[in-house]
Amino acid sequence: MTVDKHVDAPELEVDSVSVAYGDLVAVWDASLELRAGSITALVGRNGAGKTTLISGVCGLLPLRSGSVRLLGEDVTEVPPWGRVPRGMSAVQEGKRVFRDLTVRENLLLGLRGNRVKRAQFDSALAELYDRFPILGERRDQRAADLSGGQQQMLAIGTALASRPKVLLVDEPSSGLAPVFVDVVFECLERLRDEGMAILLVEQLVEEVLGGIADEVIVLERGRVTLRDAAANLSVDDVARGIYSS
Ligand SMILES: Nc1ncnc2c1ncn2[C@@H]1O[C@H](COP(=O)(O)OP(=O)(O)OP(=O)(O)O)[C@@H](O)[C@H]1O
């Protein structure tokens, strides 16, 4: 019998990545793997390097060393816009939506930015409204008039326009009331259950361990200090990882 060696291959392989701002190295030698149908949470205190790592992985910041493989292909030298059609999409921190545009206009920009063909706009929008009914109901309203949780859903919906296999999400709970955090996390869990590989930067350690994460990576002063299945970890373990150095 022939065994397909790609069956268990990770969707994303980040190998010994370092990222610097000039002389300041903010991430040292970080490695991680994302598998289909899983959520990996990246935790660490403020300034640990979480956003820097995610920016290096999606190509917004150049790597000082190391490599990134996406669906088996080395994309280390591929610019961020070239990674999107290859299957990677990112949601940056702070609900990056265009507040003065309507929900529909925001989603259309996402479709255009992701090079979806014009003839497919209607079906792609219908798919997004199906996934997020509240966005469908409010399609003609300005994004500024949505709640924080709905704006975060819109940001995620825009990132989904390219039908990514790998989704990087930077602190989607930031600034949200707990009820909206639940809604956003449910949305991420649904995407995971549909087979997406998700890297989630998150400060809410209890929520991360309480169900949403399959794997947890702790980053401290730019270095990975702990990496394990969420089921094997307690909040204290993670706190020790964060405060060990
Ligand atoms: N544009 C920049 N120029 C120079 N240094 C930066 C820049 N952005 C971040 N840093 C530094 O890099 C380090 C890592 O910052 P980063 O934003 O990645 O941390 P973080 O873990 O995402 O923090 P937070 O949870 O506060 O968002 C910090 O020391 C920060 O001061």
The ligand as an ORCA input file, in Angstrom:
! r2SCAN-3c Opt
* xyz 0 1
  N       7.338     48.858     15.377
  C       8.175     48.528     16.383
  N       9.408     49.068     16.461
  C      10.254     48.738     17.452
  N       9.965     47.850     18.430
  C       8.760     47.292     18.404
  C       7.797     47.583     17.386
  N       6.672     46.861     17.624
  C       6.935     46.148     18.736
  N       8.173     46.402     19.215
  C       8.805     45.801     20.394
  O       8.890     44.402     20.174
  C       8.593     43.694     21.382
  C       7.430     42.741     21.113
  O       6.249     43.510     20.868
  P       4.890     42.839     20.390
  O       3.944     43.929     20.027
  O       5.175     41.802     19.392
  O       4.408     42.109     21.730
  P       3.013     41.448     22.084
  O       3.323     40.179     22.803
  O       2.173     41.351     20.873
  O       2.424     42.503     23.096
  P       0.885     42.959     23.385
  O       0.240     41.812     24.097
  O       1.090     44.165     24.259
  O       0.253     43.289     22.064
  C       8.327     44.743     22.429
  O       9.515     44.950     23.144
  C       7.937     45.968     21.636
  O       8.285     47.130     22.322
*
